[in-house]
Amino acid sequence: MNKGNPIFKLTLVLITILNFSCKTSEHICKSQLPLNVKINDEEYLIYDSGWSSNPAMKINHQWEKHNFDISKLHRKNYRYTYDDPNYKILHGIDVSRHEKKVNFKKVKKDGFDFVILRIAYRRYGNTGLLVKDEKFDEFFADAKAAGLKVGVYIFSQALNDEEALEEAQFIIDNLKPEDLDLPVSYDPELIGIEPARTDNLPPEVWTRNALLFCEKIREAGFNPMIYSNIYFEHVYFDLKQFQDANIPIWYADYSEFPQTPYNFIFWQYSDRGKVKGIKRFNVDHNLWFIPL
């Protein structure tokens, strides 16, 4: 954000006030976000980005908003309840080879209803090699046998149309639509911790790659979904294009409540969950909001 921008200056002022009022606890400070502010009749959302400063996102009222009643979300330890006559929630996890060993029967007994498995990933180095997740076949068979609902995701580092379509074709070559209970998710991410091939990819390419992937797998009979977070919604994605194409969002946000005003159907709310049947402590937890 341009430091001469009045929104940037307003953000700094508000953060200073928040930090002063809750300097004894970072958690309390973060719990006061997101904040809605108006400047010249424009509405902005100041959100917790996980960085040292918090960006201000201009609210786009052309994009469809969610209608969840956040006040009815209640968290105890790593689990949520949601008392809303308009929705029910199911609990799930997402896993990859990083979990190493998973006893899916114990996962099921621990109260989880679904799992989203990583089927493949593209390396973020120069070669951009597309690789099948080494544990996918084992995890897929075991999760099905345990009676869990199963979806998949592909970790993308696609640079262009060709690579996005290659990733879609990988799904088509390795699965049938009837194999899955949940959507196929396109998961594009920034790396951050070290240089990556997608570091300078412009926003319109991130959006186009996601659309091309989803359109191709939908043509093959799969249900598509796009993995996102509030920063991608702020900087990289044009959600209107996804909404016009009827592609739902799997939204990641590790705040106490979802900060986005925009629509989503899955919420990845923690990357540090405990799950019986998985020794690794940091497991992603998700909620699936199902309209009644």
PyMOL commands that set and color helices and strands:
alter all, ss='L'
color gray80, all
select helices_A, chain A and resi 6-21+26-31+70-72+97-99+104-109+136-145+161-174+177-179+203-219+230-235+239-244
alter helices_A, ss='H'
color red, helices_A
select strands_A, chain A and resi 35-39+42-46+56-58+73-76+79-82+87-95+114-122+130-132+149-156+184-188+224-229+249-252+266-273+283-291
alter strands_A, ss='S'
color yellow, strands_A
deselect
rebuild
show_as cartoon
